[in-house]
Amino acid sequence: MKGLKAQILILMILTVMIFLPVGYTKEASAYQSVEGYIEDLNASELRIEIEDYEGNIKRWQVTTDTVLLIDDTPAELKDFKIGMEIYAEYNRNSLTYMESWSTENPGYIPPNGKVRSGIVKKIDRNQLILRLTTGKEETYFTSPATIAIKNGLNVPLSTLYEGDMVRLYFDEKDSTIISRMNIQGDSVKIKGLYKGRLDVANLLDNTLVLKDAQIFQNGNWQEMKNILRIDYSKDFPVYCGGLPLSYNNMKYFQGKTAYLAVKDFFSADMAEKMVIKSQYETTFSDKIEEINWYASAFELKNKRNIEFDEGTIFIKNQRLVDGYSMVPGCDAFVVADGRGSKALASVVYIYNQDINNSNIGQYYLYAGKLDKVVENQVTIEDFFILNRNDWESFDDEKELYYDNDTYIFDMEEVKQITPEEFFAMDYAVDEDSSSSRRQGLKSWYAYAYTDGDRIVAIALKKDMDSLLRQRVTIGTVENVEEDALVGIKVTLRDAKDWSSRNEKWMAKSLPVSMRVEKALLIKDDRTISWDELKPGDNIYAVRDDFEGKFLLVK
């Protein structure tokens, strides 16, 4: 009888395993999660023991459907090592997903290969300057064969930013040509910039406490809460008066004003860098006119000179960067510490953004009238191109190319169409012909987002929008909602509009909302739907007041 029960139990387990979902994606998972370290594993028995961060140890089963990743790359259970830090999701006693991150010499790298980890300090076309964890800087190069991976997806190299944390892989030990690049996900982004009075009473608990805390939002310091608690690691940098501060001396700075850059680390706030005010605070929101690298100083448009050093918190594209990310003409919010004419920058928050993150990218946004649509080719006339956040007109024709992967959107019908429908239908006609006049046919207009001359996505509409009414807006997604009255609406915080008259970004004092039902939504060189937008996404948008036309997730 016991043998029969055992056979029935085995059959039930096999039946459940057969019907486990094979198309698992991390986003679709509704399972519980565990984070910690590998305590023990047995690859032959598909068994693993995990110690969570609180010290609890539990045994899990790995199935053939468990998604296993190391550095966002598919792996096998035998590739994981005891002691590795992991993140996993599970259903009952079985893991459905587990990921980890390799050491400097991962076992699955070819014998003659190498790997380097660090922060991207500078991007110059195919050249990357990487700052290693040792502080040393090294130069490497991309090639057309370089593969870039982010959040488990193959992405174009143009998604790379200065300030990104990357892991570079090379096929040969002595090579400087990058074979594969893993780009850290959104955890690299600065979640918030805070200001408050330092309370050092809880430093032994690895917790920073700021009293009368404020957050930098919508171009100004906003009152937040009376007390803010932030975790920190022992190696996070703290500066005062331009000098690094020892943790043993932190107790002497009770009540001092501190500026704190914070990241989101596994859904918890983690301090990334802090500067303690030494003398008196002055703030500026202005254009950086000139930079003297030899003297480590820059001059604002108002002719005020401000020094900077390694202690300065530089933020650009929601990432911590160093001073070399500044360029003459960039707009910034500056917090200076000093007295009289002598001032040292505590914070430099650089506003500037464009369609391209760096000179690796060659993406463009066109608007114009369709003159001709033939198979795989489009000609637009009297077109405009978005150049440095302004529409620039050309009394000319431009040939662009589309393919089966091009996203084509009919804004009148609010639907995607196929390349065959685009070619066959009357989106472009000869308006002077008798048949066109008799039928009242006119050529349509289009917005085209392109990679060079290749159309990534194109939106078609019967009438041309007034481009003079449009403005370029940047900001961070605060929420996305389906409004019963207006449709799909996105609200941006920390929003800024580009001012052509002032030639600078103008911070908005209030959040900005826009409808996006008919907008082109782009992320990582592909179109996305509105429900893929999420709070925290950095957005570059073209809008006509409340009507969004183009949103690029940065």
C-alpha positions in Angstrom: 0.0 0.0 0.0 2.9 2.4 0.9 4.4 1.6 -2.5 1.2 2.5 -4.3 0.9 5.8 -2.5 4.5 6.7 -3.4 3.8 5.9 -7.1 0.7 8.1 -7.0 2.7 11.0 -5.4 5.4 10.7 -8.0 2.8 10.8 -10.8 1.2 13.9 -9.2 4.6 15.7 -9.0 5.4 14.8 -12.7 2.0 16.1 -13.8 2.6 19.4 -12.0 6.1 19.7 -13.5 4.8 19.0 -17.0 2.3 21.9 -16.8 4.7 24.4 -15.3 4.8 27.5 -17.6 7.7 27.5 -20.0 7.4 31.1 -21.1 8.4 32.5 -17.8 9.4 36.1 -17.6 10.5 38.0 -14.6 8.0 40.8 -15.1 5.1 38.3 -15.4 6.0 36.5 -12.1 3.6 36.8 -9.2 5.7 34.5 -7.0 7.4 35.3 -3.7 11.1 36.2 -3.7 14.2 35.5 -1.6 17.6 37.3 -1.5 20.7 36.1 0.1 23.6 33.7 -0.4 24.1 30.2 -1.7 24.8 28.0 1.4 25.0 24.7 -0.4 24.0 23.2 -3.8 23.9 19.8 -5.5 23.8 20.2 -9.3 23.1 16.5 -10.0 20.1 16.5 -7.6 18.9 19.9 -8.7 18.9 21.1 -5.1 20.1 24.3 -3.5 20.2 25.8 0.0 19.9 29.6 0.4 20.6 31.7 3.4 18.6 34.9 3.3 19.9 38.2 4.6 18.3 37.6 8.0 20.2 34.3 8.4 17.4 31.8 7.7 18.4 28.8 5.7 16.0 26.9 3.5 16.4 24.2 0.8 14.8 24.6 -2.6 14.3 22.4 -5.7 15.4 23.6 -9.1 13.4 22.3 -12.1 14.1 22.2 -15.8 11.9 25.3 -16.2 13.8 27.3 -13.6 15.3 30.4 -15.3 19.0 30.6 -14.2 21.1 33.7 -15.0 24.6 34.9 -14.2 25.3 38.5 -15.3 22.0 38.4 -17.2 23.3 35.4 -19.2 21.6 32.0 -19.2 23.5 29.6 -17.0 23.2 26.1 -15.5 23.0 25.2 -11.8 26.6 23.9 -11.9 27.8 27.4 -12.9 26.7 28.8 -9.5 29.1 28.6 -6.6 28.7 28.4 -2.9 28.8 31.9 -1.4 27.4 33.7 -4.4 24.9 36.4 -3.6 21.6 35.7 -5.4 18.1 36.9 -6.0 15.5 34.2 -6.5 11.7 33.8 -7.0 9.8 30.7 -5.9 6.5 28.9 -5.9 6.1 26.6 -2.9 9.4 24.7 -2.6 10.6 25.2 -6.2 12.6 28.0 -7.6 11.2 29.6 -10.8 13.9 32.2 -11.3 17.4 32.8 -9.9 20.1 35.3 -10.9 23.6 36.0 -9.6 26.6 38.0 -10.5 30.0 36.6 -11.3 33.4 37.4 -9.7 36.3 38.9 -11.6 37.2 35.4 -13.0 33.9 33.7 -13.8 34.2 30.0 -14.6 32.4 30.1 -17.9 34.7 32.7 -19.5 37.1 31.2 -22.0 40.6 30.3 -20.5 42.3 33.2 -22.4 39.5 35.7 -21.8 39.2 38.4 -19.2 36.5 40.6 -17.6 36.5 44.1 -16.2 34.0 45.9 -14.1 33.6 49.6 -13.4 31.9 52.8 -14.1 31.8 54.5 -17.5 33.6 57.7 -17.1 33.6 58.9 -20.7 32.1 57.9 -24.1 33.7 59.0 -27.3 32.1 57.1 -30.2 33.6 53.6 -30.0 36.0 54.5 -27.2 35.0 53.9 -23.5 37.0 55.1 -20.5 36.3 52.9 -17.6 37.0 53.7 -14.0 37.7 50.4 -12.2 36.9 49.7 -8.5 40.6 50.2 -7.8 40.3 53.8 -9.0 42.5 53.1 -12.0 41.2 54.2 -15.4 41.5 52.0 -18.6 40.4 52.6 -22.2 38.5 50.0 -24.2 36.8 49.9 -27.6 33.5 48.7 -29.0 33.1 47.1 -32.4 30.1 46.3 -34.7 30.3 42.8 -33.2 30.1 44.0 -29.5 27.0 42.6 -27.8 25.3 44.8 -25.1 22.9 43.2 -22.5 20.7 45.1 -20.1 18.0 43.6 -17.9 18.5 40.3 -19.8 17.7 41.9 -23.2 20.0 42.6 -26.2 20.1 46.4 -26.5 21.9 48.9 -28.8 25.1 50.4 -27.6 23.4 53.8 -27.8 21.6 53.0 -24.5 24.9 53.4 -22.6 25.3 56.5 -20.4 28.3 58.0 -18.7 27.9 56.9 -15.1 26.6 53.5 -15.9 28.0 50.5 -14.1 29.2 47.9 -16.6 30.9 44.5 -16.8 33.0 44.1 -19.9 34.0 40.7 -21.4 36.9 40.0 -23.8 37.6 37.0 -25.9 41.4 37.3 -25.4 43.4 38.3 -22.3 45.3 41.1 -24.1 42.5 42.5 -26.2 41.0 45.9 -25.7 38.1 45.2 -28.0 34.9 44.4 -26.0 33.2 41.2 -26.9 30.2 41.5 -24.6 29.0 44.2 -22.3 26.5 43.8 -19.4 24.9 47.2 -18.4 23.5 47.4 -14.9 19.8 48.0 -14.8 17.8 50.8 -13.2 19.4 50.3 -9.8 22.2 52.5 -11.0 19.9 55.5 -11.1 19.8 58.1 -8.4 16.4 57.9 -6.8 16.6 61.1 -4.9 18.8 64.1 -3.9 18.2 65.0 -0.2 19.2 67.8 2.1 18.9 67.9 5.9 20.6 68.3 9.3 22.8 65.3 10.2 22.0 63.3 13.3 24.9 61.0 14.1 23.3 59.1 16.9 22.5 56.0 14.8 25.8 55.7 12.8 26.7 52.4 14.6 23.6 50.8 13.0 24.8 51.8 9.5 21.9 54.3 9.3 22.1 58.0 8.4 19.4 60.2 9.9 18.6 63.6 8.4 16.3 65.9 10.3 14.1 68.6 8.6 14.7 66.6 5.4 14.1 68.1 2.0 14.1 66.5 -1.5 15.2 68.2 -4.7 12.2 68.2 -7.0 10.7 70.4 -9.7 13.8 72.6 -9.6 13.8 73.4 -5.9 14.2 71.9 -2.4 10.8 70.6 -1.3 9.8 70.0 2.3 9.6 66.2 2.8 9.5 64.9 6.3 10.8 65.8 9.7 13.1 62.8 9.9 14.6 60.7 7.1 16.5 57.4 7.7 18.8 56.1 5.0 21.0 53.0 5.1 24.6 53.2 4.1 27.6 50.9 3.5 30.9 51.5 5.2 32.7 52.3 1.9 30.3 55.1 0.7 32.2 58.4 0.2 31.6 61.4 2.5 33.3 64.8 2.0 33.4 68.1 3.8 35.2 71.2 2.5 36.5 69.2 -0.5 38.3 66.6 1.8 37.2 62.9 2.4 35.8 62.4 5.8 36.7 59.5 8.1 33.8 57.6 9.7 35.5 58.0 13.0 35.1 61.8 12.7 31.4 61.7 11.7 30.3 62.2 15.3 31.8 65.7 15.3 29.3 66.9 12.6 26.1 66.6 14.6 23.6 69.1 13.3 25.5 70.1 10.2 23.7 70.4 6.8 24.3 67.4 4.5 23.5 66.7 0.9 22.9 63.1 0.1 22.5 61.2 -3.2 20.4 58.0 -2.8 19.9 54.9 -4.9 17.2 52.2 -4.8 19.0 49.0 -3.7 16.6 46.0 -3.8 13.6 48.2 -3.0 15.5 49.9 -0.1 17.0 53.4 -0.1 20.8 53.3 0.1 23.2 56.3 0.5 25.5 56.6 -2.4 27.5 59.8 -1.7 27.3 62.6 0.9 28.7 66.1 1.2 28.6 68.0 4.5 28.3 71.8 4.3 31.4 73.5 5.6 30.6 77.2 5.4 27.6 79.0 3.7 25.2 77.7 1.0 24.4 79.5 -2.2 22.3 78.0 -5.0 22.3 78.8 -8.7 20.2 77.6 -11.7 22.2 78.7 -14.6 24.2 77.8 -17.7 27.8 76.7 -17.3 29.6 78.9 -19.8 33.3 77.9 -19.5 35.2 75.1 -17.7 38.8 75.4 -16.6 40.0 71.8 -16.2 43.4 72.8 -15.0 42.0 74.9 -12.2 39.0 72.5 -11.5 36.6 75.4 -11.8 33.7 76.5 -14.0 32.1 79.9 -14.8 28.3 80.4 -14.9 26.5 82.6 -17.3 26.2 85.2 -14.5 30.0 85.3 -14.4 30.2 83.6 -11.0 33.3 81.2 -10.7 32.9 78.0 -8.8 35.4 75.3 -8.0 34.8 71.6 -8.0 36.7 68.5 -6.8 36.3 64.8 -6.2 33.8 65.5 -3.4 31.3 67.3 -5.6 28.1 65.3 -6.3 27.6 65.4 -10.0 24.3 64.1 -11.3 23.4 63.7 -15.0 20.7 61.5 -16.6 19.8 60.3 -13.0 23.3 58.9 -12.6 26.4 59.8 -10.5 29.1 61.1 -12.9 32.3 63.0 -12.5 33.2 66.5 -13.6 34.2 65.4 -17.1 30.5 65.0 -17.9 30.2 68.8 -17.8 30.4 70.5 -21.2 30.3 74.3 -21.9 26.7 75.4 -22.5 25.0 72.8 -20.2 22.3 73.9 -17.8 22.7 73.0 -14.2 21.4 73.5 -10.6 24.4 74.2 -8.5 24.7 74.2 -4.7 27.9 76.1 -3.7 29.6 76.1 -0.3 31.8 79.0 0.6 32.1 82.6 1.7 32.3 85.7 -0.4 33.7 85.1 -3.9 35.3 81.8 -2.9 32.9 78.9 -3.5 33.2 75.1 -3.9 30.4 73.1 -5.6 28.7 70.6 -3.2 26.2 69.6 -5.9 26.0 70.0 -9.7 22.8 68.6 -11.1 23.1 68.7 -14.9 19.8 69.1 -16.7 20.8 68.6 -20.3 19.3 65.7 -22.3 18.9 65.0 -26.0 17.5 62.2 -28.1 21.0 60.6 -28.2 22.7 59.7 -24.9 26.1 60.1 -26.4 27.9 60.4 -29.7 27.5 56.6 -30.1 23.8 57.2 -31.0 22.6 58.6 -34.4 18.9 58.7 -33.7 16.7 61.5 -35.2 13.1 62.6 -35.1 11.6 63.9 -38.3 8.2 65.6 -39.1 7.1 66.2 -42.7 4.7 65.5 -45.5 4.8 62.1 -47.3 5.8 62.7 -50.9 6.3 59.1 -51.9 5.8 55.7 -50.4 7.2 52.7 -52.3 8.3 49.3 -51.1 10.8 49.7 -48.2 11.3 53.4 -48.9 9.6 56.7 -47.9 10.3 60.2 -49.2 9.2 63.2 -47.1 9.3 66.8 -48.3 9.4 70.2 -46.6 10.4 68.3 -43.5 11.6 69.3 -40.0 14.2 67.6 -37.8 14.5 68.0 -34.1 17.9 69.5 -33.6 19.1 70.3 -30.0 15.5 70.4 -28.8 14.2 72.7 -31.5 12.4 71.9 -34.8 14.6 72.9 -37.7 13.0 73.2 -41.1 14.3 72.1 -44.5 12.8 73.0 -47.9 14.0 69.8 -49.3 13.3 66.1 -49.7 14.6 63.2 -47.5 14.7 59.5 -48.3 14.1 57.2 -45.4 13.9 53.4 -45.3 11.5 51.0 -43.6 11.4 47.2 -43.2 9.4 44.4 -41.7 10.5 45.4 -38.2 9.5 49.1 -38.6 6.5 50.0 -36.4 3.9 51.9 -38.5 1.1 53.6 -36.6 -2.1 55.2 -38.1 -2.9 58.0 -35.7 -6.4 58.5 -37.2 -7.5 54.9 -36.7 -5.3 54.5 -33.6 -3.9 51.2 -34.8 -0.7 49.6 -36.1 -0.6 48.7 -39.8 1.6 46.4 -41.7 4.3 47.5 -44.2 2.1 46.0 -47.0 -0.8 48.2 -46.0 1.5 51.3 -45.7 2.7 50.7 -49.3 -0.7 49.8 -50.8 -2.9 52.5 -49.2 -3.2 56.2 -50.2 -0.9 57.7 -47.5 1.1 59.5 -50.3 -0.6 60.6 -53.6 0.1 62.8 -56.5 -2.1 65.7 -55.5 -1.9 67.3 -58.9 -3.4 64.3 -60.7 -7.0 64.4 -61.8 -7.9 61.2 -60.0 -6.6 62.6 -56.7 -8.4 65.9 -57.2 -11.6 64.1 -58.1 -11.5 61.8 -55.1 -10.3 64.6 -52.8 -7.1 62.7 -51.9 -4.2 64.4 -50.2 -0.9 63.1 -48.9 -0.6 62.5 -45.2 2.0 63.8 -42.7 4.3 61.8 -40.5 6.5 61.7 -37.4 9.4 59.4 -38.0 11.9 58.2 -35.4 15.0 56.9 -37.2 18.3 55.2 -36.6 20.3 57.0 -39.2 18.1 56.7 -42.3 16.3 53.5 -41.1 12.8 54.2 -39.7 12.4 52.6 -36.3 8.8 53.9 -35.9 6.6 56.2 -37.9 3.2 57.7 -37.0 0.9 58.8 -39.8 -1.8 61.6 -39.6 -4.0 63.5 -42.1 -3.2 67.0 -41.0 0.1 68.6 -40.0 0.4 69.7 -36.4 1.5 73.2 -35.5 5.2 72.6 -34.5 5.4 76.1 -33.1 3.0 75.0 -30.4 5.1 72.1 -29.4 7.8 72.0 -26.7 10.4 69.5 -25.6 9.9 68.3 -22.0 12.1 66.1 -19.8 11.2 64.6 -16.5 10.6 61.4 -14.5 7.5 59.4 -14.6 5.5 59.8 -11.4 2.5 57.8 -12.4 0.6 56.3 -15.4 -3.2 56.1 -15.2 -6.2 55.4 -17.4 -8.4 58.4 -16.9 -12.1 57.9 -17.8 -12.3 61.4 -19.2 -9.0 62.0 -21.1 -7.7 58.4 -21.6 -4.1 57.3 -20.9 -2.3 60.0 -18.9 1.3 60.2 -17.8 2.5 62.6 -15.1 6.1 63.7 -14.9 7.8 65.1 -11.8 11.1 67.1 -11.9 9.9 68.3 -15.3 11.8 70.9 -17.4 10.8 72.6 -20.7 13.4 73.7 -23.3 13.2 77.4 -23.8 14.4 78.5 -27.2 14.4 82.1 -26.2 16.7 81.5 -23.2 18.5 78.6 -24.8 18.2 76.6 -21.5 16.1 74.1 -19.6 13.5 75.8 -17.5 12.5 73.8 -14.4 8.7 73.4 -13.8 7.4 74.1 -10.3 4.6 71.7 -10.8 4.3 68.2 -12.3 3.4 67.9 -16.0 0.7 65.6 -17.3 0.1 64.5 -20.9 -2.1 62.1 -22.8 -0.1 59.4 -24.6 -2.8 57.3 -26.5 -1.6 58.5 -29.9 2.0 59.2 -29.0 5.0 57.2 -30.3 6.5 55.5 -27.2 10.1 54.3 -27.6 12.5 52.4 -25.3 15.8 50.7 -26.2 15.3 51.1 -30.0 11.8 49.6 -30.0 8.2 50.8 -29.6 6.4 50.0 -26.3 2.9 50.2 -25.1 1.8 52.7 -22.5 1.5 50.0 -19.8 5.2 49.4 -20.1 5.9 52.9 -18.7 6.6 52.8 -15.0 7.3 55.2 -12.2 11.0 56.3 -12.2 11.4 56.1 -16.0 13.4 59.1 -17.3 11.4 60.6 -20.2 12.3 62.9 -23.2 9.1 64.1 -24.7 7.7 66.2 -27.5 4.2 67.5 -26.6 1.6 70.0 -27.7 0.5 71.2 -24.3 -1.5 68.2 -22.9 -1.2 66.1 -26.1 1.9 63.9 -26.1 3.4 63.3 -29.6 6.7 61.4 -28.8 8.0 59.9 -25.6 11.5 58.4 -25.4 12.4 56.4 -22.3 16.0 57.3 -21.5 
